[in-house]
Amino acid sequence: MGRNAAGRGVRKHNHDRVAIVGGGPIGLTAAYLLAAKNIPVTVFEREERVLPDYRASTFHPGTMDLFEGTGISEALLEMGIQCPTVQYRSWSDGKIAEFDHYVIKDDTGYPFRLQCEQYKLAGWLFDQLSETPGVDLRYSHRVTGFDQDDTGVTVTADGPDGKVTLVADYLIGADGGRSTIRKALDIGFEGHTFPDRILVMGTTLDLRAVLPDLAFVNYVSDPVYYGHILRIPDLWRMSTPIQDNMSDEEALRDAEIEKRLQKVIPDLKLPDIRVRGVYAAHQRVADSYRKGRAFLAGDAAHLNNPKGGMGLNGGMHDALDLAGRLTKIWHGEADARELDGYEALRRPEAVNDIHRQTQQNMKNLTVSGEEARQQLFDDWRRKSADPALAREMLLQSSMIAGLRRCGMLKERV
C-alpha cells in the first residue's frame, strides 16, 4: 500500500525525502516526527499491516515527558492505563516492597508507568501517517539492499508489483534486532544472548482474584521462576523463563502453561489464555549507529533484556533525537556536523544507562542463596520506606535520570 508516493529513482531537487526501513513503533515514530516538520518520508515494511505484538507495553515517565505536545503522549493516555505503583515480590513471600511514583511528582508530568501494547501505538501512528501529505507507506515491501554516495541513498525493495527503487537523502534502519540495514552496513552487533528463553502469557483472568494485593506492575524475584506480572489494557500478562531443552512448541502447550502457572499459583486451573509466545532475550549494542547517510535506531541499534521495560522507550528516544537532528539539517538550521551528535549521544545511553539498569534488574530477579536474597529484600524495603531513596530509585527506573544526564530532559522548575 502506498500514499502520496514520490518520484522513483530520480533526484529532482536538493531535498527529496527520508527513507525508513521498519514499520514498527520506532520507524513510525521517526516518520511521524519528521512528517510533522514537513519532511517527506517513505516507510518500507515487509509485513502487510501492523501486527499485534505483546512483547513491549511500558512507557516510562521520562518518555511521556519527552513526547508531550507531539500527540504521542496524549494518544498513549487515551489508549493505555496509568500504573502509579510498582511492586517487588517473591512467590513464597508475596509483596516485598512497593514503590509509588508519587514521590517523583515534582520531577515529571506523568508520575506513573503507562501500560499500552506497542502495536496500539504503531497502529495509531500508521493511521495518522496515512492522512499526512508527503508520507508514503509501503507495507508488503521487503528491502533487499541499498547504495549510498555523497548526495543520497538508493533503496531497493521487493513489493507486491515487483522490484521498487527509491532515492532518498537519508536512510533510517529501524528494522529490528535482525536488521537488514545493519547487516548491509557491515556494522558489528556485539553482546550476548541469555540462555533462558522467556515464556509470555496473556490472560483475561483477573489475577487480583488469586493474588489480591497485586499491583498493576510487579517484578518477581526467584532463582528459577523469576518473572513479571503486568496489567495491560486488555489482559494480565505474565512471564517465566524456560531454562531447559524444552522446545518452543512444548512450552506453548496448555498442559505446560498450566503446570507453570500452578508453580506460582497453586491449584489454579488453566485460565483463558489469549496470548502465548516464546522470546529470546539479548544484550547487544551496535558498534556504530551510523555510516554515511544511513542510521540505526531502536532494536536495530541495541537490544536488552526486557526486565525494566526500557528497550521500546530507548528506541523512541533514538527516534526523537535523530528526527530532531535531521529536521535541523533539512530546514537549514544546522550543518552536517549536527548528525555526528546522534551516535555520540544515544550509543553511550544504551551502554551506560539502559544496559546497566536492565542487567541489574536481571541480577536482582535471579539472585540465589537465602542470605543474598534477604539482603536484597531488606534493601528494597529500606528504599521503599525512605522517600528520598525511593525517589532516587524511581528516577533511574523511569529513565528520567538517564535522560537528564544526556541532556534530553531538563529538570522541572
C-alpha positions in Angstrom: 0.0 0.0 0.0 1.3 3.5 -0.7 0.1 7.1 -0.3 1.5 10.3 -1.9 4.4 8.4 -3.5 7.4 10.5 -4.6 9.1 10.1 -8.0 11.2 7.0 -8.1 14.9 6.9 -8.9 15.4 10.5 -10.0 16.6 13.3 -7.7 14.6 16.4 -8.7 15.9 18.8 -6.1 18.3 19.1 -3.2 15.9 17.6 -0.6 13.7 14.7 -1.6 12.8 12.6 1.4 13.9 10.3 4.2 13.6 6.6 3.8 12.8 4.5 6.8 13.0 0.7 6.9 10.8 -0.8 9.6 7.1 -0.1 10.1 7.0 -0.8 13.8 6.7 1.7 16.6 10.2 3.1 16.3 10.2 3.6 12.5 6.7 5.0 12.6 7.6 7.4 15.4 10.5 8.7 13.4 8.3 9.1 10.3 5.6 10.8 12.4 8.1 13.3 13.9 9.7 14.1 10.5 6.3 14.4 8.7 5.2 16.9 11.4 8.1 19.1 10.3 7.0 18.9 6.6 9.7 16.4 5.7 8.6 13.8 3.2 9.1 10.2 4.3 8.8 6.7 2.8 8.4 3.8 5.2 9.2 0.3 4.0 7.8 -2.7 6.0 7.8 -6.3 5.0 4.5 -7.2 6.7 1.3 -6.3 5.1 -0.1 -4.4 8.1 0.7 -3.5 11.7 0.7 -6.9 13.6 -0.4 -7.4 17.2 2.8 -7.7 19.3 2.7 -8.0 23.1 6.4 -8.0 23.8 6.6 -4.4 24.9 3.9 -2.4 26.7 5.6 0.0 29.1 6.0 3.7 28.5 8.1 5.4 31.2 7.5 8.9 32.7 10.7 10.1 31.0 9.3 9.1 27.6 5.9 10.6 28.3 7.7 13.9 29.2 9.8 13.8 26.1 6.9 13.3 23.7 4.5 15.7 25.4 2.9 18.0 22.9 3.7 15.8 19.9 0.4 14.0 20.1 2.1 10.7 21.1 1.9 11.1 24.8 -1.7 12.3 24.5 -2.6 9.3 22.4 -1.0 6.9 24.9 -3.0 8.4 27.7 -6.2 7.6 25.7 -5.2 4.1 24.8 -3.3 2.9 27.9 -3.7 2.6 31.7 -1.9 4.5 34.4 0.1 2.4 36.9 1.4 4.6 39.7 2.8 1.7 41.8 5.5 -1.0 41.2 5.9 -4.0 43.4 8.9 -6.3 44.0 7.7 -9.7 45.1 8.7 -13.3 45.6 6.4 -16.3 45.0 6.9 -17.5 48.6 6.8 -14.2 50.5 4.4 -12.2 48.3 4.9 -8.5 48.3 8.4 -7.4 49.5 8.2 -3.7 48.8 6.1 -1.2 46.8 7.3 2.0 45.2 4.8 4.8 44.4 5.7 7.2 41.6 4.0 9.9 43.6 7.5 10.6 45.1 8.6 11.9 41.7 5.6 14.1 41.0 7.7 17.2 41.0 10.1 15.6 38.5 7.6 14.6 35.8 4.2 15.5 34.4 3.4 11.7 34.4 4.1 10.1 37.8 3.1 6.6 36.7 4.1 3.9 34.2 1.8 4.0 31.2 0.9 0.5 30.1 -0.2 0.2 26.4 0.7 -2.6 24.0 3.3 -1.4 21.5 1.2 -2.4 18.5 -1.6 0.0 19.5 0.9 2.9 19.3 2.1 1.6 16.0 -1.5 1.4 14.7 -2.2 4.9 15.9 0.9 6.3 14.2 0.0 4.4 11.0 -3.4 5.9 10.9 -2.0 9.4 11.5 0.6 9.0 8.8 -1.9 7.6 6.3 -3.6 11.0 6.3 -0.4 13.1 6.2 0.7 14.7 3.0 4.2 13.7 1.9 4.1 10.3 3.6 4.5 7.1 1.5 3.7 4.0 3.5 4.9 0.9 1.6 3.9 -2.2 3.6 4.3 -5.6 2.0 7.7 -4.3 0.8 10.9 -6.2 1.7 14.0 -4.1 1.4 16.7 -6.1 -0.4 19.6 -3.6 -0.4 20.7 0.0 -0.8 23.6 2.1 -2.1 24.7 5.5 -1.0 27.0 8.3 -2.1 27.7 11.9 -1.0 24.3 13.0 -2.3 21.8 10.4 -1.2 20.7 6.8 -0.7 19.1 4.5 -3.3 16.9 1.8 -1.7 15.7 -1.3 -3.5 12.8 -3.4 -2.3 10.6 -6.3 -3.5 6.9 -5.3 -3.4 3.6 -6.8 -4.5 4.1 -5.5 -8.0 7.8 -6.3 -8.3 11.1 -4.5 -7.7 10.9 -0.9 -6.4 13.8 1.6 -6.4 13.6 4.8 -4.4 16.1 7.7 -3.9 16.2 9.5 -0.6 18.5 11.9 1.2 18.9 9.7 4.3 18.0 6.2 5.5 16.9 5.1 8.9 17.2 1.4 9.7 14.5 0.7 12.4 14.0 -2.9 11.3 14.6 -4.8 14.5 17.3 -7.0 16.0 17.9 -8.9 12.8 18.2 -5.6 10.9 18.8 -5.9 7.2 20.2 -2.4 7.2 22.7 -3.0 10.0 24.0 -6.2 8.2 24.2 -4.3 4.8 26.3 -1.6 6.5 28.5 -4.4 8.0 28.2 -3.0 11.5 29.0 -5.4 14.3 26.4 -6.2 17.0 28.5 -7.3 20.0 27.0 -8.8 23.1 25.3 -12.0 24.2 22.0 -13.9 24.2 20.7 -15.0 27.5 20.5 -18.8 27.9 16.9 -18.6 29.2 14.1 -18.1 26.8 11.0 -16.2 28.0 7.5 -17.7 28.0 5.0 -14.9 27.9 1.3 -15.5 28.6 -1.7 -13.1 28.5 -4.9 -14.0 30.2 -8.3 -12.4 30.7 -8.4 -13.8 34.2 -8.2 -11.1 36.9 -5.0 -12.1 38.7 -6.0 -9.9 41.6 -8.7 -12.5 42.3 -6.0 -15.0 43.2 -3.3 -12.5 44.3 -5.4 -9.8 46.0 -2.6 -7.4 46.9 -1.1 -7.4 43.4 -0.1 -4.0 41.8 -0.5 -3.4 38.1 3.3 -3.7 37.6 5.1 -6.5 39.5 8.6 -8.0 39.4 9.1 -11.4 41.0 12.5 -12.5 42.3 13.1 -16.2 42.2 16.3 -18.2 41.4 14.3 -20.4 39.0 10.9 -18.9 38.2 11.7 -15.2 38.2 9.5 -13.0 36.0 7.0 -10.3 35.9 3.2 -9.7 36.1 1.8 -6.7 34.3 -1.7 -5.3 33.7 -2.2 -4.1 30.2 -5.4 -2.6 28.9 -6.9 -5.9 27.6 -5.1 -8.6 29.7 -2.9 -9.5 32.5 0.5 -10.6 31.2 2.9 -12.9 33.0 6.4 -14.1 32.0 8.5 -17.0 33.3 11.8 -18.5 32.0 12.4 -21.7 30.0 15.7 -23.0 31.3 16.0 -26.4 29.8 16.0 -28.1 26.4 12.2 -27.9 26.0 11.1 -26.8 22.5 9.0 -23.7 21.9 6.1 -25.9 20.8 6.2 -27.8 24.1 6.4 -24.7 26.2 3.3 -23.2 24.5 1.1 -26.2 25.1 -1.9 -25.9 27.5 -0.5 -28.6 29.9 2.9 -26.9 30.2 1.4 -23.4 30.7 -1.0 -24.8 33.4 1.9 -26.6 35.1 4.0 -23.4 35.2 1.1 -21.3 36.5 0.5 -23.8 39.3 4.1 -23.5 40.4 3.4 -19.9 41.3 -0.4 -20.0 42.0 -1.2 -23.5 43.4 -4.5 -25.1 42.4 -5.0 -22.6 39.5 -6.7 -24.3 36.6 -5.7 -23.2 33.1 -7.4 -19.8 32.6 -8.4 -18.2 29.3 -5.0 -17.7 27.6 -5.3 -15.1 24.8 -1.6 -14.6 24.2 1.3 -17.0 24.3 4.8 -16.7 22.9 8.4 -17.6 23.5 11.1 -15.0 23.0 14.9 -14.9 23.3 16.5 -12.1 25.3 19.6 -10.4 24.2 22.1 -7.7 25.5 23.7 -6.2 22.4 24.8 -2.8 21.1 25.8 -1.9 17.5 29.4 -0.9 17.1 28.2 2.2 15.3 24.8 3.9 14.8 25.8 5.5 11.5 27.6 5.0 8.3 27.4 7.9 5.9 23.7 8.8 5.3 22.4 5.6 6.9 21.4 5.4 10.6 20.3 2.8 13.0 17.6 3.2 15.7 15.7 1.0 18.2 16.4 -2.7 18.2 18.5 -2.4 15.1 20.9 -0.5 17.2 20.5 -2.0 20.7 18.8 -5.0 22.3 18.4 -5.5 26.1 16.6 -8.0 28.3 13.0 -6.8 28.9 13.2 -6.6 32.7 12.5 -2.9 33.3 10.7 -2.1 30.0 13.5 0.1 28.6 14.0 -1.3 25.1 11.0 0.3 23.4 11.5 3.5 25.3 15.1 3.8 24.4 14.2 3.2 20.7 11.7 6.1 20.9 14.4 8.3 22.4 16.6 7.4 19.4 13.8 8.4 17.0 13.2 11.7 18.7 16.8 12.7 18.8 17.6 11.6 15.2 14.4 13.2 13.8 15.3 16.5 15.6 18.8 16.5 14.0 17.5 15.6 10.6 14.9 18.4 10.9 17.6 21.0 11.6 19.6 19.8 8.6 16.6 19.8 6.3 15.5 23.3 7.1 19.0 24.8 7.1 19.2 25.4 10.8 22.5 23.4 11.2 25.2 21.9 9.0 26.1 18.3 8.5 28.1 18.1 11.8 24.7 18.1 13.6 24.3 14.5 12.6 27.5 13.5 14.3 25.9 14.1 17.6 23.3 11.3 17.2 25.6 8.3 17.9 27.7 10.4 20.4 24.5 10.9 22.5 22.5 7.8 22.1 25.0 5.0 22.0 26.5 5.8 25.4 23.0 5.8 26.8 22.4 2.3 25.5 25.6 1.1 27.1 25.8 3.0 30.3 22.2 3.5 31.3 19.8 1.1 29.6 22.1 -1.9 29.7 23.4 -1.2 33.2 19.9 -0.9 34.6 18.5 -3.9 32.9 21.5 -6.1 33.8 21.0 -5.0 37.5 17.3 -5.8 37.2 18.1 -9.3 35.9 20.6 -9.9 38.7 18.1 -8.9 41.3 15.4 -11.1 40.0 17.6 -14.2 39.7 19.7 -13.8 42.9 20.1 -17.1 44.8 21.1 -18.1 48.3 18.9 -17.3 51.3 21.3 -14.7 52.8 21.8 -12.9 49.5 18.0 -12.9 48.9 17.3 -11.5 52.3 19.9 -8.7 51.8 18.2 -7.8 48.5 14.7 -7.8 50.1 15.9 -5.7 53.0 17.4 -3.2 50.6 14.1 -3.0 48.7 12.2 -2.5 52.0 14.7 0.2 53.1 14.4 2.2 49.9 10.6 2.0 49.7 10.3 3.3 53.3 12.6 6.3 52.6 11.1 8.9 50.2 14.5 10.2 49.2 15.8 6.8 48.4 12.6 5.8 46.7 12.7 9.0 44.5 16.3 8.2 43.5 15.4 4.6 42.5 12.3 5.7 40.6 14.2 8.5 38.7 16.5 5.8 37.4 13.9 3.2 36.6 11.6 5.7 35.0 14.5 6.8 32.7 14.3 10.4 33.9 17.8 10.3 35.4 19.4 9.0 32.2 17.6 11.5 30.0 18.8 14.3 32.3 22.4 13.1 32.2 22.5 13.1 28.4 20.7 16.4 28.2 17.4 15.3 26.5 15.4 16.3 29.6 15.8 19.3 31.8 14.9 19.3 35.5 11.5 20.7 36.1 11.2 24.0 37.9 
